[in-house]
Amino acid sequence: MQNKINSVRARMKDNNVDLVALGPGTHMNWLLGFNPYPDERPCMLLLGQEKEAFLMPSVNAEGVRERTKIPMHCWNDDIGPDQALKDALSYIDSSNAKHIAIDEAMRSHFALILLESLSNPTYEFTASTLGALRMRKDHDEYINLKENALIDDRAMQAGFSAIGEGVSEIEIGEAINSHFISEGAKPQFCIVGSGPNGAFPHHHTGDRKVQQGDAVLIDIGGRKGTFPSDMTRMSVLGEPPEGYLKIHAIVERAVQAALSAARPGVMAKDVDAAARNVITEAGYGEFFVHRTGHGLGIDIHEPPYITATSEVVLDEGMVFSIEPGIYLQGRFGVRLEEIVILRADGPEILSELSRNLNIIQ
């Protein structure tokens, strides 16, 4: 924990940030390994340039004291948080903070009471401090991500095995989630889109039953330990629909183009362009309706985002998805997704499951 706090302070110094304020959530969890119960009562971890302290609702104090020795400035419902916040800011010598970094996922009223306690500070979100650190995974984090990717591979295969004529999307999803649970992972999400439902990128798995000739899109993730998995693969029951194999091949080329473009020092938007150009040149640009990828860490979607406008410079240790797709309404959708960790010589794919079409006869 202290090493991470020191790393945040180094980033604060480099970016002229006087104070970092975090609410209960994944930033705090990354930094401390836990977070207090997140409810409507203002609760913040305040990091000054030399000291740190909690603004803590008294109802949560006992449980937090079991986890950390960070000083707490407690308040109760009778008197409210204002004085405790002033005391916490004074303790960490941040009462006169001029430029602060605010947890972008913090409740807005937490942020407002902090801003009102200071003398008109300028502020930013955490991209230059915690955000920059979270994007780069260390070896232990990689080990957990790899473990989850391999569990995801086996859960996907359980989903393939469940596909059959007359089997519903929900039943396929249940087989996938049961596999996650069997390996000690918590299911995080499960998209099963059969036939025309696959053309909706974030389809809600439903009652539709698989029919002969259906393409089935499966996008799943589970979490064992700190980090989750995320992967999309395609399956077909029987003979692929007309034109399907052509579309699958285009999407596969787009994945390969993005993998080739992803190198340390390259902007995220250039990786997006590499995938998008393949699909556009094949005549299907209007059917690629989302970004090429997103970062993966404690949050399933976190920086860096691989979008057409992102100027984030990719670096070693960053973990993100590459997931181009083509969606033909009323027919089918094709998305192929890998999670990669960026190495000095390019991306390492965490999954070991082939992207080849799974055909069920």
N, C-alpha and C positions, 0 to 999 in steps of 0.2 A: 504493500500500500504506500509506504513512504517513498519508494522509488518513483511511483507514478505521480505522487504529489510533487516531488522535486522536478519531475519532467514537465508537469503543468506550469510550475513556477518559472522554469527556464523559458517556456513558450510565452508566458506572460511578460517576462522581461524583454524578449525579442520583439514583442508586438505592442509594447507600452500599455499593457493592461494592468490596472491597479487592483482589480477585484474580479474574481470569478464567482458567480452564484449559480448553484445547481439545486433543482428540485428533486424530490424522490422520483427516480426513473432510471433509465439505462446509463446515462452519463455517471450518475452517482454510483450505480452498481458496478460499472467498469472501474471506477476509481477506488471504491472501498470494498467491493465484494458483496455488498448488500445495500438496501435502501429502506428507510422507514416506511411504514404503511402510508400509501398515497391517498389522502382524502382532501377535503376542502380546507383543512386547517393549515395556514401558512407554515411551511417547513422548508428550510434551506440549509445547504452546506455553503459556507462563505469562506473562500480562499483568498487571503490577503497575500502580499508579497513575502511575508515572513511567518505569519500565523494563520490558523484556521479555527473555525467555530461553527457550531450548529445554532440556528434558530429552531427551537424544538417545541411542539405542543407537549404539554406536561403529560398527557395521556399516553404518549409514545416514548417517553424518556426512559422508562425502566428497561424496556426491550432493547433500546439502542445502546444503553450503557453496557449491556452484556456483549456487545459487538465491537466497541471502540472506546478509546480514551479521549477522543476529541472533545474539548469543552463544549458544554451545552448551555444555551441561554433559553430558559424555558418560560413558557407563558401558559395561562389557562383561560378557559372560556369566560371567566368573570371579568378579566381585565384586558384581554386582547393582546396582539403581538407587537404593538408599536414600540413600547419601551424595551422589550426584550431584543428587538431588532437593533435599536439604537445601541444597546449595551454590547451586542455581539459585534457590531461594526467598530465600536470604540475599542473593544478587546483586541481586534486584529489590526488596529491602526488604519482602518479604512473609512472612517467617518467623512474624510475629505476626498474620497476616490473621485478622480476626474474622468476616467475612462474604464468602463466595466464590460465584462462579457457575461451574458445572460443565457442560461439553458433555454434553447429554442423550444423545448418540449415542456417547459415549466408552465403551470397555470398562469393565465394572464394576470390575475389579481395578486399572485405572489410577486410577479415582476413589478407591478405598479406600486405596491407598498414599498418595495426596495427603492425604486426610482424616487418616490416621494420622500424617502428618508435621507436622500443625498441631495447635494446642491447642484441640480441640473447637470448631471453627468452626460457625456456622450456614451453610447453603448454599441455593442455588436453582439452577434451570437457567438457560438463556441467554435466556429470553423478554424480559427487560427490557434486555438489552445487545445482543448480536449478533442475536438473534432479531428484535428491534424494527427494527434497521437492515436486515436482509435482506428484511423484508417490503416495503420501499419501494424499488422499482426506479428507477434513474436512466436518463437518456436512452440511454446506450450499451447498457445492459442491455435496454431496450425494443427497440432496433434489432435485437439478436440474437434476442429473443423473437419479434418480428414476422417476421423472416426465416424462422425455424423454423416459424411458423404457416403461412406460404405454402407451404413445402415440404410440410407436412402436408396442406394442401389438395390438392396435386397427387398425393401418395401415396394419398390417399383416392380420388381419381378413378381411379387405377391399379387400386385394389381394386374399384371399381364395374365397371371394364371387364373384370375377370377373372371376374366372377360369371356363371355359366351353369349350366344343368341338368347334373348329374353332376360338377360341379367341387367339390372338397373345400374345407373351411375352410382347411386347411393350404396348398393351392395358391393360394387368394386371399391368404393371409398372405404367401406367398413373393413374389407380384407386388408387394405393398405394400412389403415390405422391400427388394426389388430397386430399387424407385423411390427409396427413401431413400438407398440406397448410390449410385445414379446421380447424386445431387445432393450427394454428399460428406457425408451425414448418417449417423449410426450408428442403426440401429433400436433403440428402447428397450423397446417392448412392442407387442403386436399381439393384440387380442381380436377374433376373428371368430366370432360366434355365429349359426348359421343355424337357422331354424325354432324348435323348442322350446328349443334351446340358448341362444337369446337371452334367455331368462327367468332365466338365471344371470348376475348382474351381472359376476362375474369368471370367466366361463367360460374354460377352457383350450382354445384353438383345436385342433381335432382332425380326425379322418378323415371326419366326417359330410359327405355330399355334398348340395349344394343341390338342392332339388326345386321343381317348379312350385308357385307360391303361397307360397313361403317368404318370411318377413321375415328380413333379414340385418342384424344389429347389428355395426358395425365401430367399434372404439375403438383408436386408434393414436397412437404418438408416436415421434419421432426426435430426434436431437441433432446439431446442427452448431455447433461452437464450444462456448460455455459452457453454454447453456441448451437445454432440450428443448421439445418441443411436446406437445400432448394434445388430442384432439378425438374426438367420437363422432357418427356419422351413421347413417342408416337407408336400407336399400334393400329392394326387393321384386322377386322374379322372377315376372313375370306378374301375375295378379289378386291384390290384397292379401287376406289372410285375413279372415274375417268379423270385424267389429268393429275391425279394425286402424286404419282411418282415423280413427275416433272417438278411440281411445287416443292416436294420434299428435298429434291436434289438442289434446287435453288437456295432453300433455307440452309442446307448443309454447307453450300459454298459460302454463304454469308457468314456462318459461324467460323469457317476456316479463315476467311478474310479478316475478321475481327481478331481472331487468335494471332494471326500473322502481324497485325498492326499494333497489338498491345505490347509495348516495351517501356521500360523506365525512361522518362523524359518526354514521352508522347502525351499530348493532350487527350483527355477523355473524348472530346468531340471528334477527334480523328479516328478513334476506334469505332465510334458510332457511324461515321461516314463510310468507313471501310465496309461494314455490313450493309448499310443502306444503299450504297452504290451498286452492290451486286444485285440487290432486289430491284432497284430502280431500272438498271440496265436490262434486266430480264423482262421489264414491262409490268411489274407488280408493285411499284413504289407506293401507290395510293392505298395498298392493302397491308402495308407495314405501318401499324397505327400507334406504336408505342416506342419508347426508348430502347436502346440496345441492351442496357443493363443497369444494375444497381449494386452498391456495396452490400456486403453481408458480414455481420458480426453479431453482437448481442441482439441488435435489431435485424430483422429479416431484410428490411429496406433501410439502408443508411449510406452515407457518402463512402466512396465516390459514386456519383451517378453518371452513367455512360450515355450522355444525351448529345443532341446535335448542337447544343450551345455551351456545354460545360468546358471551361478552360482549365479545369483541375489538371495539374501535371501528374501523371501516374508515376508511382515510385515502387521500389521493391517492398514486398510485404503487404501491399494492398490486395484485398480480396473482393472480387466483384463477379457478377454474372455476365455472361454473354448469351443473349436469348432473342435473336431475331425471329420474326414470324410473318406469315402471310395468312390472311383471314378472308375467306370467300364466303360471304353471307349466303345462307340457305344451302351451302354445300358442305364445307369442312374448313378447319383451320389447321395450320402446321406451325408449331413452335418447337425449337430445340434449344435446350438451356444447359449450360455448364457453369459451375462455379470454379473460378480460377484464383490462384494466388500468384502474384507477379514476382518472378525471380529476375536476376540480373540479365539472363538470356531470353526472357519471355515468360509466358504464362504456364503454370503447372495446373493441369486439370485435376480436381479433387476426386471426381467420380471415376470409377473404372468400368462403368456400364456403357456399352456401345451406343452410339446415336443411330445406328441402322434401324430401319423400320422393323418393328416386331410384327410378323404376320402370323395370324392364328388361323389354321385351316379347320 
